[in-house]
Amino acid sequence: MLSGLEAALAEASSPSWTRRVRAGRDLAAFADLPEAAGALVGLLLDAEDTAVTRKTAEALARIGTVAAVRLIALAVVEADDNQADWLQTGVQDALVGPDGVPDVAAACRNLAQDQEEAIRRGAAKISAWTGETRC
């Protein structure tokens, strides 16, 4: 029987967009693991369906850890304009409502000190999406 991580990794490459959405949601809890990180960035930059991009970004933003937001930041700098729009929508979906996720802004502030310039750039964009004036 496959573990939750193994099952989600298998679904991340499914031809079914609904399975890829589920994989993004399930893998978000494992954002700090290298084996999940690559699959998550792939889902954030899904070329087949914008729902996968949006829902994976939302799931990672809801987790709100530095590791999770770092993956979104990495995807932001690699994304085309359309993907970036859906990444932003996913992050904003996580932030709306009474149980919004304020940790995203804190993670962006932390990532502003990252050694990788691309991560700093991506974090600055995400910070702007959260309404933060500084990162």
Contacts in CASP RR format, 6 or more apart in sequence:
PFRMAT RR
TARGET T0000
AUTHOR 0000-0000-0000
METHOD contacts of the structure
MODEL  1
MLSGLEAALAEASSPSWTRRVRAGRDLAAFADLPEAAGALVGLLLDAEDT
AVTRKTAEALARIGTVAAVRLIALAVVEADDNQADWLQTGVQDALVGPDG
VPDVAAACRNLAQDQEEAIRRGAAKISAWTGETRC
2 10 0 8 1.000
4 26 0 8 1.000
5 27 0 8 1.000
5 30 0 8 1.000
5 33 0 8 1.000
5 35 0 8 1.000
5 36 0 8 1.000
7 26 0 8 1.000
8 22 0 8 1.000
8 23 0 8 1.000
8 24 0 8 1.000
8 26 0 8 1.000
8 27 0 8 1.000
8 30 0 8 1.000
8 36 0 8 1.000
8 39 0 8 1.000
9 23 0 8 1.000
9 27 0 8 1.000
9 35 0 8 1.000
9 36 0 8 1.000
9 39 0 8 1.000
10 23 0 8 1.000
11 19 0 8 1.000
11 20 0 8 1.000
11 22 0 8 1.000
11 23 0 8 1.000
11 26 0 8 1.000
12 20 0 8 1.000
12 23 0 8 1.000
12 24 0 8 1.000
12 27 0 8 1.000
12 39 0 8 1.000
12 40 0 8 1.000
12 42 0 8 1.000
12 43 0 8 1.000
13 20 0 8 1.000
13 39 0 8 1.000
14 20 0 8 1.000
14 23 0 8 1.000
17 46 0 8 1.000
17 48 0 8 1.000
17 49 0 8 1.000
17 51 0 8 1.000
17 52 0 8 1.000
20 43 0 8 1.000
20 46 0 8 1.000
20 48 0 8 1.000
20 49 0 8 1.000
20 52 0 8 1.000
21 51 0 8 1.000
21 52 0 8 1.000
21 55 0 8 1.000
21 56 0 8 1.000
23 39 0 8 1.000
23 43 0 8 1.000
24 39 0 8 1.000
24 40 0 8 1.000
24 43 0 8 1.000
24 52 0 8 1.000
24 55 0 8 1.000
24 56 0 8 1.000
24 59 0 8 1.000
25 55 0 8 1.000
25 56 0 8 1.000
25 59 0 8 1.000
27 36 0 8 1.000
27 39 0 8 1.000
27 40 0 8 1.000
27 43 0 8 1.000
27 56 0 8 1.000
27 59 0 8 1.000
28 40 0 8 1.000
28 56 0 8 1.000
28 59 0 8 1.000
28 60 0 8 1.000
28 62 0 8 1.000
28 63 0 8 1.000
28 68 0 8 1.000
29 63 0 8 1.000
30 36 0 8 1.000
31 37 0 8 1.000
31 40 0 8 1.000
31 60 0 8 1.000
31 63 0 8 1.000
31 65 0 8 1.000
31 67 0 8 1.000
31 68 0 8 1.000
31 70 0 8 1.000
31 71 0 8 1.000
32 65 0 8 1.000
32 67 0 8 1.000
32 68 0 8 1.000
37 67 0 8 1.000
37 71 0 8 1.000
40 56 0 8 1.000
40 60 0 8 1.000
40 71 0 8 1.000
41 71 0 8 1.000
41 74 0 8 1.000
41 75 0 8 1.000
41 78 0 8 1.000
42 75 0 8 1.000
43 52 0 8 1.000
43 53 0 8 1.000
43 56 0 8 1.000
44 53 0 8 1.000
44 56 0 8 1.000
44 57 0 8 1.000
44 60 0 8 1.000
44 71 0 8 1.000
44 72 0 8 1.000
44 75 0 8 1.000
44 79 0 8 1.000
44 83 0 8 1.000
44 87 0 8 1.000
45 53 0 8 1.000
45 75 0 8 1.000
45 78 0 8 1.000
45 79 0 8 1.000
45 83 0 8 1.000
46 52 0 8 1.000
46 53 0 8 1.000
46 56 0 8 1.000
50 82 0 8 1.000
50 83 0 8 1.000
50 86 0 8 1.000
53 83 0 8 1.000
53 86 0 8 1.000
53 87 0 8 1.000
53 90 0 8 1.000
54 86 0 8 1.000
54 87 0 8 1.000
54 89 0 8 1.000
54 90 0 8 1.000
54 93 0 8 1.000
55 90 0 8 1.000
57 72 0 8 1.000
57 75 0 8 1.000
57 86 0 8 1.000
57 87 0 8 1.000
57 88 0 8 1.000
57 89 0 8 1.000
57 90 0 8 1.000
57 91 0 8 1.000
57 93 0 8 1.000
57 94 0 8 1.000
58 90 0 8 1.000
58 91 0 8 1.000
58 93 0 8 1.000
58 94 0 8 1.000
59 94 0 8 1.000
60 68 0 8 1.000
60 69 0 8 1.000
60 71 0 8 1.000
60 72 0 8 1.000
61 68 0 8 1.000
61 69 0 8 1.000
61 72 0 8 1.000
61 90 0 8 1.000
61 91 0 8 1.000
61 93 0 8 1.000
61 94 0 8 1.000
61 95 0 8 1.000
61 101 0 8 1.000
61 104 0 8 1.000
62 94 0 8 1.000
62 101 0 8 1.000
64 101 0 8 1.000
64 103 0 8 1.000
64 104 0 8 1.000
64 107 0 8 1.000
65 103 0 8 1.000
65 107 0 8 1.000
66 107 0 8 1.000
66 110 0 8 1.000
66 111 0 8 1.000
68 107 0 8 1.000
69 104 0 8 1.000
69 107 0 8 1.000
69 108 0 8 1.000
69 111 0 8 1.000
69 123 0 8 1.000
69 126 0 8 1.000
70 107 0 8 1.000
70 111 0 8 1.000
70 114 0 8 1.000
70 119 0 8 1.000
70 123 0 8 1.000
72 87 0 8 1.000
72 91 0 8 1.000
72 122 0 8 1.000
72 126 0 8 1.000
73 108 0 8 1.000
73 111 0 8 1.000
73 118 0 8 1.000
73 119 0 8 1.000
73 121 0 8 1.000
73 122 0 8 1.000
73 123 0 8 1.000
73 125 0 8 1.000
73 126 0 8 1.000
74 118 0 8 1.000
74 119 0 8 1.000
74 122 0 8 1.000
75 83 0 8 1.000
75 87 0 8 1.000
76 84 0 8 1.000
76 87 0 8 1.000
76 121 0 8 1.000
76 122 0 8 1.000
76 125 0 8 1.000
76 126 0 8 1.000
77 118 0 8 1.000
77 119 0 8 1.000
77 121 0 8 1.000
77 122 0 8 1.000
79 87 0 8 1.000
84 125 0 8 1.000
88 129 0 8 1.000
91 104 0 8 1.000
91 126 0 8 1.000
91 129 0 8 1.000
91 130 0 8 1.000
92 129 0 8 1.000
94 100 0 8 1.000
94 101 0 8 1.000
94 104 0 8 1.000
95 101 0 8 1.000
95 104 0 8 1.000
95 130 0 8 1.000
104 126 0 8 1.000
104 130 0 8 1.000
105 127 0 8 1.000
105 130 0 8 1.000
105 131 0 8 1.000
105 132 0 8 1.000
107 123 0 8 1.000
108 123 0 8 1.000
108 124 0 8 1.000
108 126 0 8 1.000
108 127 0 8 1.000
108 130 0 8 1.000
108 132 0 8 1.000
108 135 0 8 1.000
109 127 0 8 1.000
109 132 0 8 1.000
109 134 0 8 1.000
109 135 0 8 1.000
111 119 0 8 1.000
111 120 0 8 1.000
111 122 0 8 1.000
111 123 0 8 1.000
111 135 0 8 1.000
112 120 0 8 1.000
112 123 0 8 1.000
112 124 0 8 1.000
112 127 0 8 1.000
112 135 0 8 1.000
113 120 0 8 1.000
114 120 0 8 1.000
114 123 0 8 1.000
120 135 0 8 1.000
123 135 0 8 1.000
124 135 0 8 1.000
127 134 0 8 1.000
127 135 0 8 1.000
END
